[in-house]
């Protein structure tokens, strides 16, 4: 039968491709070895990389807060930061689809598919970069006014955000390139590139803001130049490698099949990020109505608690790649154990960091401002929110694990309802009744707790991962018969 012959040849080709891929990945420990060690080996470079990524944003805030004033501090982290997170966060969520499919292809040894996905991902980031640059520059004045940005920081905010979006393309290229490297198990090089970017930003901040006195414009220029440095470094690494994820300039194009897969998996994460940011825009608008001191305190707090968010985010990225590669390799029992180990590590780290920030947060505030009113308001926020961090752990780890298997839409819907919709409802109903900062920030632990319960119910009762009680060999036969990776 010609059909059976052709199908058999195709399956043999897939098997050869997997075997060739496995020969080239003998050093890949994600699909083998002690789980907690492999998670931590992958986690720490991501953590330190995220730390350096946050550090140059924090350096911007520290330098402009100290050398320009509290209005400039509010401008670089208040409404502008929320808008940047809205647009850039959507792309980063969307690009996570590329990370998932590349990790699955790489774990399954599908070298040709890895190459196609890499070139499509880079082309996709360039196209999205042009779109975000145009949207960001054109729409930011309207958005800032709609958010009720105070008049005394409006000009600073406009200057900062327009320069930032002018240099957005390198930011997206770096994020996509780093996602490709992490998908194949390399979390160290993105760290090195972010370190170089961070040091570049610190030097340029001192030169442009302190010496040349370019206020927030200098901070924005320093940020986009440092992002260009990291983008160039990650692209050079992709060009130099001999592995299946090697980048060849002439092959950069949009493969429709890969774009559809990237969007299908990444769109829920992108929409989830947009909904988070949209709800935070409403929260920022409520904060803006409480005065410049509160805006500055909220901006400084967001830099302090970013230490926790970069840790939990690194754990989420780690479990996504871990699950993606092991799922692609058919090691589903290892997927289950990895999720439980990651949950345990997350709760332990959360407890340690929560106590540290609660007791030492006052000293950290002094880095940003010496204004007593701003510090007092900031400590009020910190002491209220930090003890509630543990209620978010299940959302990050379980959504990351589900994303690694390609299950993205239901987690996105749960997040949309449990976090975003409920948070907006709280702001619209409760804040007018009692307009103070604690009423505003109560929306966070409330929505985290409810959404965590939703994730636990879905994970254990309805998700595809609840089928772990099925014997592993039987699952492998099903997957082979289906011809899936």
N, C-alpha and C positions, 0 to 999 in steps of 0.2 A: 504494500500500500504506500503510494508516494507520500501521503500525509504523515503516516506513522514514521516513515524513513526520515522525512524532513524534521519532524518533531524530535526524533531521537538524536539527530545531528545537533539540533539546537540545544538539547539538554546536555549532550556531551561537551559542547562548546562552553556552556555555562559552568560545567564541572571543571573543565580545564582552566577557565578564567579564575574560578575560586581557588584552585590549587596553586596557580601562579601567584595569586594575591597573597596566599598564606606564606609562600616562600619569601615574599618580600616584606612580611610583617612579623618575622620571628621574634622581634623584640617588643611586640605589642603586648603589654601585660594586662590590659583591661579585661580581656576575655579569659584570663588565667591568673593563678596566684591567690594570695590571701586578700579577701575582698576589702576589709577595712584599710589595709595598707595601700592597695591600688587606688581606692577612693581618696585617701589622704595625699598620695603622691600626685594625683591629678588635681586635687582640690587646692593645695597650697600655692602652686604657681598661678592658678586662676585668682585666688584670694589676693595675693600680692600684686597681681596685675590690676585687679579691680581697685586695690588700695592706691596704686599709683595713678590710676585713672581718676579716682576721686580726689587724690592729693592735689593735682594741678587745678581742679575746680575750687578746692578749699583754699589753695594758695591765692587764687584770684580774690576770693572773699576776704581773706586775712589782710592782704596788701591794700586793697581798695578801702576796706573798713578802717584800717589804721592810718593810711596816708591820704585818703580822699574824704571819708566821712561816712556816717551811718546811712545817708541817702544813697550813696554809691553801693554800700553793702546791700541794702534792700534791693537795688536795681539789678545786681548781678545774680541774685539768688531767689528773688521773689517771683513776680509774674513772668519775667523772662525765663527763669529756670523751668517753670511749669510749662510754658509754651514750647521750649526746646525739647523737654521730655515728651510732650505730646507727639511731635512730628518725628523726632529721632527714635523715640521708643516704638512707634509704629513700624518703622523700617527694621529695627533690631528684632522685634517680634516676628516680622515677616521673614527676615533672613534666617531665623531659627529653623525654618523649614528646610533650608539648604543644609544646615548643620546636621539635622536628623537624617535626611536621606543619604548624605555623604557618609555618616557614621554607619548606617545600615549597609550601604554598598561596600564600604571598606571592611567592616566586620565579616561580611559574606564573601570577600575576595573578588568583587565585581569591578575589575580595574577599568574597563572601558566606561562603565557607568559612572565611576568616580570622576574620571576625566571630563566627561560630558557635564556632570553636575558642577564641577569646579569652574569651568569656563562660562557656563550659564550664570552661575552665582556672581562672578565678577562683572559680567555685562549687566546683570540685573542691578547691582549696586551703583554702577555708573549712571544708568538710566534714572534710578530713583533719586540719586544725588542731584541731578539737574532739576528734576521736578520739585524736590524739597527746597532747593535754593530759590527758585522762582516764587513758590508759595510762601516761604518764610519771609522773604524781603517784602513782598507785596502785602501780605495779610497781617503782619505783626503789629503795625500801628492800630489797625481796627481792633485786633484782639486785645491789645493792652488797654485800650480805652473801654472796651466792653467789660473787662475784668475790674474796672474801677481803680486802676493804678493811680496812686496819689500824685498830684500835680508836681510836688517837689522832687519826685524821682522819675517822672515820665521821660524827660530828655535823656537822662542817663540810660534808662531802659531801652529806648529806641536806638541809641548809638551802639550799645552793646549787642543787641540782638541782630541788627542789620549786618554788622561786621561778622558775627558768628555764622549766620546763614550764607554769607558770601563765600566762606571757606568750608562748607558742609560736605562737599564731595569726598575729600580725603578722610573725613570722619567715617563715612559709610564704607569706603573701600577698606579701611583698617578693620572695622567691625566684621565685615564679611570675611576678609582674609584671616583674621584671628579665629573666627568661627570654623573655617575650613581646617586650620591647624588643630584646633581642639577636637574636631570631629574625628581626626585620625589618631588622636591620643597625645598630641604634642601641645602641652599647656605651658611649656617653659619659654619658648621663643616669644609668644605674645607678651609674656612678662618682661623679657629683656627689652622689647621694643617700647613698651609703655614706660619703663624706667628711663630710657633715652628721651622719650617725649616729655616726661615729667620734669627732668632736669633742664631741658630746653625751655619749658614753660616758666620755671622758677627764675632762670637767668633773664629771660625776656621780660617777665613781670617787673623785676627790679630795675631793668634798664628803661622800659617804656613808661611804667607808672611812677616809680620813685624818682628816677633821674630826669627823664624827658617830660614828666608831668602830663601824660596823655590821658589821665584819669581812667574811666572804664573802657575807653577806646583802646588804650594800651593793653589792658587785660584781655580784651577780645582778640586783638591781633596776636598776642602771645599764645592764646589758646589755639587759634587756627593754624599757626605756624608749627606748633608742637604736634598737632594732629597730622599735619603733612609729613613730618618726620616719621611718625609711626606707620603711616600708610606706605611710604617709600620702602621702609625696612621690611614690612610684611610681604609686599609685592616682590621684592628682590629674593626673599626666601622661597616663595612659590616658583619663581623663575629658575632658581638654582637647583631645586631638588630633583632627584632622579626617580622618585617614587611615582605612583599612579596619579597623585594629585598635583603633578607638575603643571605650571601655567605656561602656555605658549601664546604669545601676543596675538598671532594671526588667527588663532582658534577661538578668540573671545567673541562669542555671539550668543544670542538668545535661542536656545533649543526649546521649542514649544512644549514638548513632552516634559522636560525638566522644569520649565517655568510653571506648568500646571501642577506638578508635584510639590514644588516649593511653596506655591501659593496655597494649595490645598492643606498642607501641614502648617505653614507659617501664618496664614491669614488669621486663624483664631487667636494665636499669640499676639499678632499685631493689633487686632481689634480689642483684645483684652488690655493691652498696653494703652490704647487710645481711651478706653473706658476708665481705666485707672486715672489717666491724666485729665480726662474731662471732669471726673468727680473731684480731682485735686484742684482744677481750675475754679470750680464752684467754691471749694474750701478756701482757696487763695483769695477769692473775691470777698468772702466773709472776713478773712483775716485783714484784708486791705481796709475794710470799713472800721477796723478797730484802732487805726492810727499807725504812724511810722514806727514808734517804739515796738509795737507788737509785730509789725512786718519784719523789722530787723531781728527781733528775738526769734521769730519763726524761721527766718533764713539761717541764723546761726545754729538753731536746733537741728535743722535739716542737714547741716554739715556734720554735726556731732553724731546724729543717729545713722548717718550714712555708713559709719563703721559697721553697724549691725547689718544693714541692708546689703553691703558688699559681701559680707560673710555668708549670709543666707542665700544670696544670689549665686555665689560661687558654688555652694552646695547644690543648688538647683541645676546649674550648668553641668556639674560633675555627674549627677545622677542621670541627667538626660543623655549624656554621651555614654556613660556606663551601660544604661539600659539599651540605648540604640545599638551599640556594637554587640552586646551579648544577645540581644533579640535577633539581630541580623545573622549571628553565628548559630542561632538555635539553642542557646544555653539558657532556657527559660527558668530553670530552677535557680541558677545563679542570679538572674534578674530579681527574683523574689528576695533572696538573701541580701542582695545589695540595697534594696529599698529599705529593709528593716535596719540595716547597719547605718544607712544615711540618716534615717529618722533619729536613731539613738545619738549619733554624733551631733545632729542639729540641736536637739534638746539640751545636750550637755553644754555646747558652746553658747547657746542662748542664755542659759542660766548664769554662766560665768560672766559673760559680757554685760548682762542686765545689772548684776550686782556692782560691777566695776563702774559703769556709767552712772548709776544711781548715786554712788558714793563720791565719785570724782568729777562729775559733770561740771560743777561750779568752776573748777580750775581751768577746764577746757574753754569755757565761755570767755575767759580773760584773753584768750588768743585773738578773739574777734573784735572785742570792744571793751572799753573801760566805763561805758555808760551804765550807771547803777540801775536805772529803770529798765533798760534792755536786759541786763543780766537777771534781775529779779523775775521778770516776765518769762524769760527763757527757762529758768529753773522750775518755775511752776509747770510749764509744759513738760519738761523732762521728767520730773518726778511723777507726773500723771501717766505718761505713755510707756516709759521704759519697762515697768513691771508687766505690761501686757504683751511684750514681744513674743512670748511663748505661744500665744494664741494664733500666730501666723505660720508656725513651722510646717504644719501639715499641708497648708495650701501650696507652699513653695516646693516641698519635696515630692508630694504626690502628683502635682501638676507636671513637674519636670519628668517624673518617671513615666507618666501616661504619654507625655509628648514624645518620649524616646521610642514608644511603640507606634506612634502615628495617631494616637487617640487624642485629638485636640479640641473638637467642637463641644463636647459635653462639658469638659473643664472650663472652657471659655464661657459657656452659658451660665454655669454655676457661679463663676466669678462675676459675670455681668450682673446677675441678680443679687447674689449674696453680699458682694462688696460695693459695686458701683451704684446700682439702683437704690439699695437701702441707704447708702451713705448720702446720696443726693436727697433722698426723702427726709432723712434726719436733719440735714442742713436747712431744708426748706420749711420744715415743721417746727423743730425744736429751737433753732438758733434765734428766730424772731421773738420767741417767748422769753429766752434768757440769753441776750447777746453778749457773751464773753468767750474768752479763748478756750476755757475748759469744756464748754458746751460744744464748741466746734470740734475739738480733738477727741471727744468721747466717741465720735463717729468711727474712729479707727478700731479700737478694741471691740466695739459692738459688732462691726461688720466682719472682722477677722474671725471672731468666735463662731458666728453663724455659718460662715463659708467653710471653715475647717470641719464643722459637723457634716455639711453637705458633701465635702470631699471624702470623708471617712465612710459615709454611707455608700456613696457611689463606688469607691475603690473596692470595698469588701463585698458589695452585693450585686453590682451591675456591670462593672468594667470588664474588659477582656482579660485583665490580669487576675480576676477571681478564679480563672480556670486552672490555677496552678495545681489543683488536686488531680488533674489528668496526668497520667504517666508521661514522662519526657519523651521516650522513644515513639510513643503513639503520636504525640504532637509533631515530632520531626517528620514522620511519614506523611502526615497531612500536609505539612508545608511543602514537602518535596513534590507531592502529587499535584499541589496547586501551582507549582513553578514559581513560588514567591521567594524573595530574598529574606 
